[in-house]
Amino acid sequence: MDTTVETSAASSAGDVTYMTPRGNMTTMTPLLHQCDHIDSQYDVASAIVCAMCFIFGILYTFFGYRFFKAIMFLTGFIFGGVLIYMICKEEEIMPTEGNIGVAIGAGILCGLITMLVQYVGLFLTGFHLGLALAIAVLIVLEQFMHPSTKWIPIGLLVGLGLLFAFLILKFQKCFTILGTSIFGGALMVAFLDYFIEKFRMVLYVWDRVKGNESPPVCWYSWVILGCWPFCFLVGAITQWRITGQGVDHREALHINRSKKVNLKRIRARERRDEQHSRYRHLYQVRRVNGDVISQVNNQDYIQSIQGKLSPAMRSLTDPMTEVESANTTLTQVP
């Protein structure tokens, strides 16, 4: 007698039942029917978010190092927003609209911190690079064996994340290019995965992070996942040879600092020149006043002497007095 054993595998997308045949009975596998067609009924909000992720992915992948500060802001915004949204969703404290508002606020705050504090942004970029590599290792490991404990994916994710987070602080340009390329490739792949299979591969990867078992995926899911390393390689080469060529974020930082220092020097020089001009003006005023006083004293002295002279000698000294008075007047002219 032919019998069938039904096994159920719970996934994040829903419960899927697989029929295991015995004897000659034909098996109907719902997964095959799901892989035969593409569901085109998309949610508007999810579609908009995925489109924004695709735009951000292009910016990350091909211009990540070129627009360094903008990328640092987006890194903090995405990290903080997604983390807070997941925490709020798990705790179910507020409705969906409230979770989104809190997540956006937290994302903006984290983005400003990562943009203004350069080493925080670099640390997060390196941490994302380590997480991506750890996820790739977990996907490959799942094809041979399932981790016996959840501490394996946790240790791998945290270990590689911290390792590359500290490495990027030493080799900033190289690992920034690698980190932005691999993160941008992941965003673009998530966009493709939603519009082709409604996040089936994304949920499969999320199960690898949590250490849960998951049902098999479609064959084209692996094609979508294969676009991730392809985008990573193309983006890294593009940034290294084209968009990031001749660009150094540290030089821009030094230029800004030198501009501030030069501005301070110019202002200090202007203050010194202003003080010197003020002292020079006071000196000229004192000199002119001294010349006027000396002129009055000289005229009084000459007049007193002329009063003691005879009329004949007084007539001889009058032309000389006029000449001296004219010379003194000329010296008063600044």
Buried (B, 14 or more C-beta within 10 A) or exposed (E): EEEEEEEEEEBBBEEBEBBEEEEEEEEEBEBEEBBEEEEEEEEEEEEEBBEEBBEBBBBBBBBBBBBBBBBBBBBBBBBBBEBBBEBBBEEEEEEEEEBBEBBBEBBBBBBBBBBEEBEBBBBBBBBBBBBBBBBBBBBEBBEEEEBEEEEBBBEBBBEBBBBBBEBBEEEBBBBBBBBBBBBBBBBBBBBBBBBBBBBBBBBBBBBBBEBBEBBBBBEBBEEBBEBBEEBBEBBBEBBBEEBBEEBEBEEEEEEEEEEEEEEEEEEEEEEEEEEEEEEEEEEEEEEBEEBEEEBEEBBEEBEEEEEEEEEEEBEEEEEEBEEBBEEBEEEEEE
